Amino acid sequence: MSIQAITSARSARKQARKHTHTPGTTHALSVVPAEPTERPVDADVYRNVFRRHAAGVVVITADAGHGPVGFTATSLVSVSLLPPLVSFAISTTASSWPTVHAANSLVINFLDAGQTELAGRFATSGIDRFAEPTRWSRLDSGEPALDDAPSFLLGHVEHRFGVGDHHIIVARLATHTERREHDPLLYHDGRYATTDRPS
């Protein structure tokens, strides 16, 4: 038998073994990747892409002397370790924007996995977000903070600049207060979610 024939026979036996099913065993199915699609990024594509991007949920609160304001945000980003800087985005049409624009400091309130109602309240337009059942108080330095937030950061505004239809706020972090350990609240695919990590 020629080398070519021997090689062909071996190849045939290997293929036969691949397609032979032994009871009690499973075989991984080969997955043919879908053809990638490329589309220009318009508003719909932009929204759909970031719906699938899980983001942490915080409530940002501030007061520039005319009463407290607050809003739910998923745009918080760590920017720098030294000095400790964070940034977030706020729409120029947001009701909280005039206060955030004028305030020199603000509080970033982290939420835990069970605080979807609180997150929803600070994402609702046309209501007094600080009315009951919201529990809040002022720090010694005057900033409003949520009493039920498991932890919060106090930051001093360093930069504000417009980008598209939003403003980016950069804040230098001054203090961190932790009341309890918590699993974070996330936002993904248009709804609140959790890490759902095993215990």
C-alpha positions as CSV (number, residue, x, y, z in Angstrom):
1,M,0.0,0.0,0.0
2,S,1.4,3.4,-0.9
3,I,2.0,6.1,1.6
4,Q,-0.8,8.1,0.1
5,A,-3.2,5.2,0.5
6,I,-2.1,4.7,4.1
7,T,-2.6,8.4,4.8
8,S,-6.0,8.3,3.2
9,A,-7.1,5.3,5.3
10,R,-5.9,6.9,8.5
11,S,-7.8,10.1,7.6
12,A,-10.9,8.1,6.9
13,R,-10.7,6.3,10.3
14,K,-10.2,9.7,12.1
15,Q,-13.3,11.1,10.4
16,A,-15.3,8.0,11.3
17,R,-14.3,8.3,15.0
18,K,-15.4,12.0,14.9
19,H,-18.9,11.1,13.8
20,T,-19.3,8.0,16.0
21,H,-21.6,8.7,19.0
22,T,-20.9,6.8,22.2
23,P,-23.8,6.6,24.6
24,G,-23.3,8.8,27.6
25,T,-20.9,11.1,25.9
26,T,-21.4,14.5,24.4
27,H,-19.6,16.2,21.5
28,A,-19.1,19.9,21.1
29,L,-20.8,21.1,17.9
30,S,-18.7,23.3,15.7
31,V,-20.2,26.8,15.5
32,V,-19.9,28.6,12.2
33,P,-19.5,32.3,13.1
34,A,-22.0,34.6,11.5
35,E,-20.8,37.0,8.8
36,P,-19.9,40.4,10.5
37,T,-22.1,43.3,9.5
38,E,-20.8,46.8,9.3
39,R,-23.2,49.8,9.6
40,P,-22.7,53.5,9.9
41,V,-23.2,54.6,13.5
42,D,-26.4,56.6,13.7
43,A,-28.6,57.3,16.7
44,D,-30.3,53.9,16.6
45,V,-27.1,51.9,16.2
46,Y,-25.5,53.9,19.0
47,R,-28.3,53.2,21.4
48,N,-28.4,49.5,20.5
49,V,-24.7,49.1,21.0
50,F,-24.7,50.7,24.4
51,R,-27.8,48.8,25.5
52,R,-25.6,45.7,25.5
53,H,-22.9,47.4,27.5
54,A,-23.4,46.8,31.2
55,A,-22.7,49.9,33.3
56,G,-22.7,50.6,37.0
57,V,-25.6,52.8,38.3
58,V,-25.0,55.8,40.6
59,V,-27.0,58.8,41.8
60,I,-25.2,62.1,41.6
61,T,-26.4,64.8,44.0
62,A,-25.4,68.5,44.3
63,D,-26.6,71.9,45.5
64,A,-25.5,75.3,44.3
65,G,-27.5,77.2,46.8
66,H,-31.0,76.8,45.5
67,G,-31.9,73.4,46.8
68,P,-30.7,69.8,46.1
69,V,-30.8,68.1,42.8
70,G,-29.9,64.6,41.8
71,F,-30.0,62.3,38.8
72,T,-29.3,58.7,38.0
73,A,-26.2,58.1,35.9
74,T,-24.4,55.2,34.2
75,S,-21.6,57.3,32.7
76,L,-19.3,57.4,35.8
77,V,-15.7,56.7,34.7
78,S,-12.5,56.4,36.7
79,V,-10.0,58.8,35.0
80,S,-6.9,59.1,37.2
81,L,-5.4,57.5,40.2
82,L,-2.9,60.3,41.0
83,P,-4.7,62.7,41.5
84,P,-7.9,60.8,42.1
85,L,-10.2,62.0,39.3
86,V,-13.5,60.7,37.9
87,S,-15.8,61.9,35.1
88,F,-19.4,61.6,34.1
89,A,-21.7,63.0,31.4
90,I,-24.9,65.0,31.8
91,S,-27.2,66.2,29.1
92,T,-27.5,69.9,28.5
93,T,-31.3,69.5,28.7
94,A,-31.3,67.7,32.0
95,S,-33.2,69.4,34.8
96,S,-30.1,69.0,37.1
97,W,-27.7,70.6,34.6
98,P,-28.0,74.3,35.8
99,T,-27.1,73.2,39.4
100,V,-24.3,70.8,38.3
101,H,-23.0,73.6,36.1
102,A,-22.9,76.0,39.1
103,A,-21.9,73.7,41.9
104,N,-18.3,73.5,43.1
105,S,-18.7,70.0,44.7
106,L,-21.0,67.0,44.4
107,V,-21.7,63.6,45.8
108,I,-21.5,60.3,43.9
109,N,-23.9,57.9,45.6
110,F,-23.3,54.2,44.8
111,L,-26.4,51.9,44.8
112,D,-26.7,48.3,45.7
113,A,-28.4,45.5,43.7
114,G,-31.7,46.0,45.5
115,Q,-32.1,49.7,45.0
116,T,-33.8,49.7,41.6
117,E,-36.7,51.8,43.0
118,L,-34.3,54.5,44.2
119,A,-32.5,54.5,40.9
120,G,-35.8,54.8,39.0
121,R,-36.9,57.7,41.2
122,F,-33.9,59.8,40.4
123,A,-34.4,59.0,36.7
124,T,-38.0,60.2,36.7
125,S,-38.7,63.7,35.4
126,G,-41.3,66.1,36.9
127,I,-41.2,64.9,40.5
128,D,-39.5,66.0,43.7
129,R,-36.8,63.3,43.8
130,F,-35.9,64.3,47.4
131,A,-39.4,64.0,48.8
132,E,-40.4,60.9,50.8
133,P,-39.6,58.1,50.6
134,T,-36.2,59.4,49.7
135,R,-34.0,59.6,52.8
136,W,-31.2,62.2,52.5
137,S,-29.1,64.5,54.6
138,R,-26.4,67.1,54.2
139,L,-22.7,66.5,54.8
140,D,-20.9,68.8,57.2
141,S,-19.7,70.7,54.1
142,G,-23.3,71.1,52.9
143,E,-23.6,68.7,50.0
144,P,-26.8,66.5,49.8
145,A,-26.2,62.7,50.2
146,L,-28.5,59.8,50.1
147,D,-28.8,58.1,53.5
148,D,-29.5,54.7,52.0
149,A,-26.5,54.6,49.6
150,P,-24.1,51.9,50.8
151,S,-21.2,54.2,50.0
152,F,-20.5,57.6,48.5
153,L,-17.7,59.8,47.2
154,L,-17.4,63.5,47.8
155,G,-15.8,65.3,44.8
156,H,-14.8,68.8,43.9
157,V,-15.4,69.9,40.3
158,E,-12.2,70.6,38.4
159,H,-13.4,70.8,34.8
160,R,-16.6,71.1,32.7
161,F,-16.6,71.0,28.9
162,G,-19.2,70.5,26.3
163,V,-19.1,67.4,24.0
164,G,-21.9,66.9,21.5
165,D,-25.2,67.1,23.3
166,H,-23.7,66.5,26.8
167,H,-21.3,68.1,29.2
168,I,-18.4,66.1,30.7
169,I,-17.7,66.9,34.4
170,V,-14.3,66.0,35.9
171,A,-14.2,65.9,39.7
172,R,-11.3,65.4,42.1
173,L,-12.3,63.0,44.8
174,A,-11.9,64.2,48.4
175,T,-13.4,61.5,50.7
176,H,-15.1,58.1,50.5
177,T,-17.7,57.0,53.0
178,E,-18.6,53.3,53.2
179,R,-21.6,52.3,55.3
180,R,-21.8,48.6,54.2
181,E,-20.4,46.2,51.6
182,H,-22.7,45.8,48.6
183,D,-23.2,44.1,45.3
184,P,-23.5,46.9,42.6
185,L,-26.6,47.8,40.7
186,L,-26.1,47.6,37.0
187,Y,-28.0,48.7,33.9
188,H,-28.0,46.5,30.8
189,D,-30.3,46.1,27.8
190,G,-32.7,48.7,29.0
191,R,-33.2,47.3,32.5
192,Y,-31.6,47.2,35.9
193,A,-29.5,44.1,36.6
194,T,-27.0,42.7,39.0
195,T,-23.7,40.8,38.8
196,D,-25.5,37.7,40.0
197,R,-22.2,36.3,41.3
198,P,-22.3,32.9,43.1
199,S,-22.2,33.0,46.8
